[in-house]
């Protein structure tokens, strides 16, 4: 979850690393640090807090003229966020310095051995254990840094992306990866290191993405030399041409990335189905599905594994797949999946969903599913991510970079991809008629314009947000396809405003949550005129009779709920299974504006990070 950046070349490293850390701050922002080589020694500056705090401190603390350096922005795992636990970490001699994303699970046993050998530890981190293990190997085995890193990593259990520098070898940086992402940018006699490509986009569009259990020695003179950590085999680097541009990772005039990404959803959804949805021809064209169609059509069941917002998208897909394609679906938390000995066979299809494509729990679920010979299909956003490489086939959402920690366009684009798959399977299986298939494709094609229309309610939504910004607790209710949207709405509010909120199926309210309802309780009810509308209206009446405050998300022109609710927010009409693509928009905007009114940092909410690369 931490962000790592490094540079070796002809330019000053400090501004490159600082700007890179700012772009990676969505990955962790408990603390930050930087280490620079000034032609004689390693100069280190680090602090609890944001990258801006580091920038101010470092300018007054160290020489910033060096042309080689590494930097880190942290999401704490081992050790509380403070100056001492911040990265980078020195070895005991001060010759070596490291930055690390991940967890060394056996750090405690390694630390005990190193303590017996006289090593002293200043921090509570597993990372300081790792750098001293590397130093111990280097001294005792009398090997160069690259070999020492390789030997040490063969002794550790866990996940890592690391960059290590030795002041006695000032022309190289050693990097390695297992379970956490790491990219190397290839410039003109200069090299960049980062958790993703965003820190070096303005300097180069050429990148190498390390595979698991690969390491590289990056040298000013010799370039990039890749090897396998386990068997020392030489690896031929595959250099990718990056398609992303710098404008995509900037705010574009919006106050926050989250707001920008909410408003990007019409284009993001369109980009997701572009080339796949051919409504006039009546075709859904998806290479990952087309090439493996028999596996989908003959599946005993589909198992969807995901975490957080992606899990909610999977819940929507469960309704869509079962209703349209008549295939049994199970939706699993990836974090629980491998620990409960799930029943998986070679007749099953496992769909793994992750925005980043690096989610550790989802990757573990993929490995388990593959070990049971299931067919594994990935849905992710980041091209070249680990999930896209580990799965048998897949589909990118093409949502563009999502920087805000609270996912928005990831949710709607994941639902779009999953809906396309369900429609394709339904057509192939004959579980929907040709006329229904054509109608559904035409309506899905109209969704971006309808999302645009839903976004036009923002001014009204802001007024509603102001009314309820001081609430201590909130309920979110929905039925059918919109039950997962209620869960997602509650999650968004919790994530960025820190207001306690819970989502429930509307019918479950009277089985417990109704006890919480009083005149202080806002209840957000998704009540579109589709599906079980009359049942939801009855639930609203139950809330009203107990003096609850009702905020209805309704279809345009609705009068019944309007007469009952304290506030209503309208969304355009669409086919029932597509309503989540519209009803989630007011939920996102409500959460955003409440958080802004409460002066919360919506792009970097406390204790959270964008890419969860540890268990």
Secondary structure as UniProt FT lines:
FT   STRAND          3..8
FT   HELIX           13..23
FT   HELIX           25..27
FT   STRAND          31..37
FT   STRAND          42..48
FT   HELIX           51..61
FT   STRAND          68..74
FT   TURN            83..85
FT   STRAND          89..90
FT   TURN            92..93
FT   STRAND          96..104
FT   TURN            105..106
FT   HELIX           107..116
FT   TURN            117..118
FT   HELIX           126..141
FT   HELIX           145..153
FT   TURN            154..155
FT   STRAND          158..166
FT   TURN            167..168
FT   TURN            170..171
FT   STRAND          172..179
FT   STRAND          183..186
FT   STRAND          191..194
FT   HELIX           197..200
FT   TURN            201..203
FT   STRAND          206..209
FT   TURN            212..213
FT   STRAND          214..219
FT   TURN            220..222
FT   STRAND          223..228
FT   TURN            229..231
FT   STRAND          234..235
FT   STRAND          240..241
FT   HELIX           246..249
FT   TURN            252..253
FT   HELIX           257..263
FT   HELIX           265..273
FT   TURN            274..276
FT   STRAND          277..278
FT   TURN            279..282
FT   STRAND          283..284
FT   HELIX           287..290
FT   TURN            291..292
FT   HELIX           293..297
FT   STRAND          302..306
FT   HELIX           308..320
FT   HELIX           321..325
FT   STRAND          329..333
FT   HELIX           334..337
FT   TURN            338..341
FT   TURN            346..347
FT   STRAND          349..354
FT   HELIX           360..371
FT   TURN            372..373
FT   STRAND          375..380
FT   TURN            383..384
FT   HELIX           386..390
FT   STRAND          393..396
FT   HELIX           409..429
FT   HELIX           434..455
FT   TURN            456..457
FT   HELIX           458..468
FT   TURN            469..470
FT   STRAND          473..478
FT   HELIX           480..482
FT   HELIX           483..497
FT   STRAND          500..505
FT   HELIX           506..511
FT   HELIX           513..516
FT   TURN            519..520
FT   STRAND          522..527
FT   HELIX           533..544
FT   TURN            545..547
FT   STRAND          549..555
FT   TURN            556..557
FT   HELIX           560..564
FT   STRAND          567..571
FT   HELIX           576..578
FT   HELIX           580..597
FT   TURN            598..599
FT   TURN            602..603
FT   TURN            606..607
//
